[in-house]
């Protein structure tokens, strides 16, 4: 008899609540939206319906060790764990923990394992955490740090409520990025009282819904954003009372916009100056405005400056911290932290001297940190739940670098491109076979958390990541394999939590064994975790999160219907999270409390960022530089368009796609005619670092000179006789050097290429 289980889609950061009907033999029979999910409310897109291609994929079924001839052999868990542990200890003790790095640790909706990896990093004494977030969002985080006081302040966008909505560098109809995206966007487009402005070089599905479509020239978003701000300031349309009450530094900022020629900038970005004026006035006069931006401006020219200009637009018009605008939000379990600048003692990498932003390092510099003669070059690399050879820039540079590692370990469910480069591969249970959670809980005024229970038993001989980390720590001699006394006390504690037996025993344990404190997550999993309901052991860390959150936001937590104060409220929140099968609200905020989320002591937004204002002043110089560049690569490629059947790279079997099976390269009819290319032709696309072959599709949705291809294609998957690979991998074309000067985020959306039939 089949049973329906609540869980979540794991294909994009929305992590919509879904119900999966599982048959007797574990097959996914039907997938529908979960009406009980507090944010997605039953919404889902077509991708979730084919999650069976994730669960039923060709799996890793044993730990693998690379042989001298480059092939792999199966080894027992005991051997794999002990050999990896010995090698990590050897690298750490011989060369220092700073020569070990960790990459990944999550993927969409798969964040719980990453928390337990913090213990492994502590045991390795490794300060270096490379994350996919640092190839997209660290420019944003850096700007947030300056404006709002900490790099881990982040905002959400009230696209569903705002009167005026400005969408730039994203296509919510395909990439989502906001709750219930298609429904929300279509309702917005239908409402005559509201305005939708879309900025994109490509006429996207969302652009087709827009009241105003600004078809900006690729990479020229900063000119458009600066021109919009210039109109607002030159016409005196800024929200003076908001700026006076809630911000500091406006006059300094304004000085940099008063001399901008809107006409000149309009010419450069390819948008009519009258249209820019109309939109700027619309933004300033709207009762409420929300701005949603994403990878299109984060992974192209001026990305950190773009982040600043977007924020200035909603700040100078007073659209911040109010209903229907952009608002900061809280975090139940934080994805990121705050890093000091190098001059304040913040850590930097050994070879390139790159600073951490939000406690993350950009994958873009990883090949340089490994492929070097520096005595402190990276020698050991642990990759968990990530596939850098698909998703990080420059496959060639990565392959060359990984070949120089003393140790490379990959933890994954399938034989990925990156796993093939590793010395050891550890097979993980899938996201439906273990307790998991997304930390993408980025909502305001209502925030939520969804703890997902396993809906299937783990495949034999696979392990959840937290268990792997514990075994590695034990094999490294850092922790025992069990904690019987503390585990027994944790069981008693669950019978009467208000006696606080467990926290007292935990504190006493750490007083006796101070070294264990840095491995607290593992100690908790092995003690409190064992006292939790079956299958939820890894939820132990949520006990700390619940108590911290309830202490910080007691009134907001109580508004969700929970009663109690102090410790009792924390326990009530923990119980709520643990027992809610479809996710639950964890806080309901009031708009007047929003300003407490600003981390500057004066609770004001600090508008002036001199480094970025200088960058703004230098923008016109970019145009002159580009004019001089040799046109060896006459096209710009948007490498990573989001389409109907691409997502993250956890769906490897190409059969999951109903349409666009090969991920065609889009090209404008004029360009196609010049090169005598027709839809369906095989073309060769070449950048300064690599070359791919790809099928062409002629379409006028792109401007002349711009090409576009999707991400997530070209992954190898076992075929009947040999591995098959359908479509092309974008990162054969991207280079690590083509990136933002400050955050090092790669310009995936702006890759110079040439094309041949
Ligand atoms: S792909 Fe994203 S929007 Fe679609 S169902 Fe999954 S989580 Fe929701």
Boltz pocket constraint, residues with backbone or C-beta under 6 A from the ligand:
constraints:
  - pocket:
      binder: B
      contacts: [[A, 9], [A, 10], [A, 11], [A, 12], [A, 13], [A, 14], [A, 15], [A, 16], [A, 43], [A, 44], [A, 45], [A, 46], [A, 47], [A, 48], [A, 176], [A, 647]]
      max_distance: 6.0
